[in-house]
Amino acid sequence: MVASTKTDRELGTVNIPHEGPEEYNNIWQKVRSMWSYVYDNYYEKYDWFHIGGDDLYLIVENLRLYLESEEIQLASNGGQYLPNGSEETQTPLFLGRRFAEGGSMERIFISG
């Protein structure tokens, strides 16, 4: 899925409206809207999600190994090794950073 200002099935883009103007300085609102869309439409279908822009380079094999690491497996399972018969105890885990826009804790921007 590619977030956009226009939906185009051929390209796989989805129009995801956001608050504020369409500009780089409003990126936190765009990202917030993207995560909301992902939660509403894909949360139950996938194990993990990744967000990135045109300035991101991702080595998929490194990401796969990191997500399969003991550190992440324990963190995402509340400190329990799985499978242990209670897989429904798995909780969402955010891997990224929280930023305070302009230093204001009233405007938190979550980034990867």
C-alpha positions in Angstrom: 0.0 0.0 0.0 1.3 3.5 -0.9 -0.2 6.5 0.8 -1.0 9.3 -1.5 -3.3 12.2 -2.2 -5.0 10.2 -5.0 -6.3 6.6 -5.1 -5.0 4.7 -8.1 -5.6 0.9 -8.1 -3.1 0.4 -10.9 -0.3 2.0 -8.9 -1.6 0.7 -5.6 -1.9 4.1 -4.1 -4.6 5.1 -1.5 -5.9 8.6 -0.8 -5.5 9.1 2.9 -6.8 12.5 4.0 -5.1 14.3 6.9 -5.5 17.5 8.9 -3.6 20.6 7.7 -1.9 21.6 4.5 -0.2 19.2 2.0 3.4 20.2 2.9 6.5 18.7 4.5 6.1 20.7 7.7 2.8 18.8 8.3 4.4 15.4 8.0 3.4 14.4 11.5 -0.3 14.7 10.6 0.2 12.7 7.4 2.0 9.9 9.3 -0.7 9.9 12.0 -3.4 9.5 9.3 -1.4 6.7 7.6 -1.1 4.7 10.9 -4.8 5.2 11.6 -5.6 3.9 8.1 -3.4 0.9 8.5 -5.0 0.1 11.9 -8.5 0.4 10.5 -7.8 -1.7 7.4 -4.9 -4.1 7.9 -4.3 -4.6 11.7 -5.8 -8.1 11.8 -4.2 -9.2 8.5 -0.5 -8.8 9.1 2.1 -9.4 11.9 4.0 -6.1 11.4 4.0 -2.8 9.5 6.7 -0.6 8.2 6.5 3.1 7.2 9.0 4.9 5.1 9.4 7.6 2.5 11.3 8.2 -0.7 14.4 9.0 1.4 14.5 5.6 3.1 16.7 2.6 2.2 15.7 -0.7 3.7 17.7 -3.9 3.7 14.8 -6.4 4.1 17.0 -9.3 5.2 18.4 -7.1 8.1 14.9 -6.1 9.1 13.7 -9.8 9.0 16.6 -10.9 11.2 16.0 -8.0 13.7 12.3 -8.8 13.9 13.1 -12.5 14.5 15.7 -11.7 17.2 15.2 -12.8 20.8 15.2 -9.1 21.9 12.2 -8.3 19.8 10.4 -11.6 20.2 10.5 -11.1 24.0 9.5 -7.5 23.8 6.5 -8.1 21.6 5.3 -11.0 23.7 5.4 -9.3 27.1 8.6 -10.9 28.1 7.4 -14.5 27.4 8.8 -17.0 25.0 6.3 -18.2 22.5 4.8 -20.6 21.6 3.8 -21.4 25.2 0.1 -22.2 24.6 -1.1 -18.6 25.2 -0.3 -16.8 21.9 -3.3 -14.5 22.3 -1.2 -12.7 25.0 0.9 -11.1 22.2 0.7 -7.3 22.3 1.5 -4.6 19.7 5.0 -3.3 19.8 6.1 0.1 18.4 9.7 0.3 17.2 10.5 3.9 16.6 10.9 7.3 18.2 8.5 9.8 19.7 9.2 13.4 18.9 7.6 16.5 20.5 6.9 19.0 17.7 8.5 22.2 18.6 9.2 20.8 22.1 5.5 20.7 22.9 4.4 17.5 24.6 0.9 18.4 23.3 2.0 17.6 19.8 3.7 14.2 19.7 5.0 12.9 16.4 5.8 9.2 16.2 8.5 8.2 13.7 10.3 5.0 12.8 
